[in-house]
Amino acid sequence: MDVRTLCLGVLYQGEASGYEIKKAFEEGPFSHFQDASFGSIYPALGRLSTEGLVACTQMAQEKRPDKKVYKLTDKGNDALITSILAPPAPDKYASDFFFILYFAELLPTPQVAMLLDQRISLYKNIIERMSECDLSSKPAGRQLCHGLGMTVYKSSLEYLEKHRDSFISKLSSSSQDITSTNSNRHAS
């Protein structure tokens, strides 16, 4: 999803500054499935403003520069609807955790065990935090996304807990083979 549409989506929920839009992707409702950086949000807001899709109001702040607050216009609402009517691209799961595990044989086994334990703890914390959300008054789409997200986190947690020990055992037994292979490669 392009950053322009992401900004329109955040603004559909209410007025926000660029900083508040960024927070929606760090801590808010989109933090589990989208990402946007300041370097892409502010140029997108500039273009959206020029196109008349958002209106910008400057609000004075004490001892700080004026804060720009953006609001979705009717034209912006129409643009959001048009954008989300297009079929979505296939999901891509971007994960540093997956990338590191892909090369787990290159790492010390205790470090991999610690990484797995940290991820298990993270998933438990996320599930606990998401369980505390009261979505009864939220639109059906938000309830469905929440439920799907909970299912993904619970399944990931269950999988890691079930396979952690056997993975570490396999890694421990194969790490000596990798170490000797790497030593031979560097000696050549």
NUZATI-632647 format. One line per 10 residues: for each residue x, z, y of C-alpha. Coordinates in steps of 0.2 Angstrom, whole numbers, padded with zeros to 4 digits, m for minus. Each point is the difference from the previous one (the first is absolute). Layout:
! residues N
X Z Y; ... .
***
This chain:
! residues 188
0000 0000 0000; 0007 m0005 0017; 0004 0014 0013; m0013 m0007 0012; m0014 0003 m0013; 0007 0017 m0004; m0001 0005 0019; m0018 m0007 0001; m0004 0011 m0015; 0006 0016 0008 .
m0008 m0004 0016; m0016 m0003 m0009; 0000 0018 m0003; 0002 0005 0018; 0011 m0001 0015; 0019 0003 m0003; 0017 m0002 0007; 0014 m0009 m0008; 0007 0016 m0006; m0017 0005 m0007 .
m0001 m0016 m0009; 0017 0002 m0008; m0005 0018 m0006; m0015 m0008 m0009; 0013 m0009 m0011; 0011 0016 m0002; m0013 0014 m0002; m0017 m0007 0002; m0012 m0010 m0011; 0011 m0015 m0002 .
0016 0009 m0005; m0002 m0003 m0019; m0003 m0018 0001; 0007 m0008 0016; 0015 0001 0011; 0003 m0005 0018; 0015 0003 0011; 0001 0003 0019; 0010 m0016 0001; m0015 m0010 m0007 .
m0015 0011 0007; 0005 m0002 0019; 0002 m0019 0000; m0016 m0001 m0010; m0009 0010 0013; 0007 m0010 0014; m0007 m0016 m0008; m0016 0008 m0004; m0002 0005 0018; 0004 m0017 0006 .
m0012 m0008 m0012; m0014 0012 0006; m0002 0008 m0017; 0005 0017 0007; m0002 0008 0017; 0014 0011 0007; m0002 0015 0011; 0015 0009 0007; m0002 0019 0000; 0012 0011 0012 .
0010 0013 m0009; 0009 0014 0008; 0019 m0002 m0001; m0001 m0015 m0011; m0004 m0018 0002; m0018 m0006 0001; m0008 m0001 m0018; m0008 m0017 m0004; m0016 0003 m0010; m0008 m0015 m0009 .
m0018 m0003 m0004; m0007 m0014 m0011; m0011 m0012 0010; m0015 m0009 m0008; 0011 m0016 m0002; 0013 0011 m0009; m0014 0007 m0011; m0004 m0018 m0005; 0018 m0004 m0003; 0002 0015 m0011 .
m0015 m0006 m0010; 0006 m0017 m0001; 0017 0006 m0006; m0006 0011 m0014; m0012 m0013 m0006; 0015 m0010 m0006; 0005 0003 m0018; 0014 0013 m0001; 0017 m0004 m0006; 0005 0007 m0017 .
0005 0018 0001; 0019 0003 0001; 0006 0017 m0004; 0015 0004 0011; 0009 0015 m0007; 0018 0007 0003; m0004 0011 m0015; m0003 m0014 m0011; 0015 m0010 0006; 0011 0016 m0004 .
m0007 0002 m0017; 0003 m0018 m0004; 0018 0004 0001; m0001 0018 m0007; 0014 m0004 m0013; 0012 m0001 0015; m0004 0018 0006; 0005 0017 m0007; m0014 0006 m0012; m0003 0016 0009 .
m0003 m0009 0016; m0013 m0011 m0008; m0008 0015 m0007; 0000 0008 0017; m0008 m0016 0007; m0013 0000 m0013; m0004 0019 0003; m0001 m0003 0019; m0012 m0015 m0002; m0011 0010 m0012 .
m0001 0014 0013; m0004 m0013 0014; m0014 m0007 m0010; m0007 0017 m0004; 0001 0004 0019; m0009 m0016 0005; m0013 0002 m0013; m0003 0018 0006; m0001 m0006 0018; m0012 m0014 m0004 .
m0011 0011 m0010; m0003 0011 0015; m0008 m0015 0009; m0018 0000 0003; m0006 m0018 0000; m0018 0003 m0002; m0004 m0006 0017; 0012 m0015 0000; m0005 m0018 m0003; 0000 m0006 m0018 .
0016 m0010 0002; 0010 0015 0005; m0007 0010 m0015; 0004 m0014 m0012; 0018 m0002 0007; 0002 0019 m0001; m0006 0000 m0018; 0011 m0014 m0005; 0015 0008 0009; m0003 0016 m0010 .
m0001 m0009 m0016; 0017 m0009 0004; 0009 0016 0004; m0008 0010 m0015; 0005 m0014 m0012; 0018 m0001 0007; 0001 0019 m0001; m0006 0000 m0018; 0012 m0014 m0005; 0015 0008 0007 .
m0004 0017 m0007; m0003 m0008 m0017; 0015 m0011 m0001; 0013 0010 0011; 0009 0009 m0015; 0001 m0015 m0011; 0007 m0011 0014; 0013 0013 0005; 0005 0001 m0019; 0002 m0019 m0001 .
0009 0000 0016; 0012 0014 m0006; 0004 m0009 m0016; 0003 m0017 0008; 0009 0007 0015; 0016 0001 m0010; m0001 m0018 m0005; m0003 m0005 0019; 0015 0010 0005; 0012 m0008 m0012 .
m0007 m0017 0004; 0003 0003 0019; 0017 0007 m0004; 0005 m0015 m0010; m0007 m0012 0014; 0010 0008 0013; 0016 0000 m0010; m0001 m0019 m0003 .
***
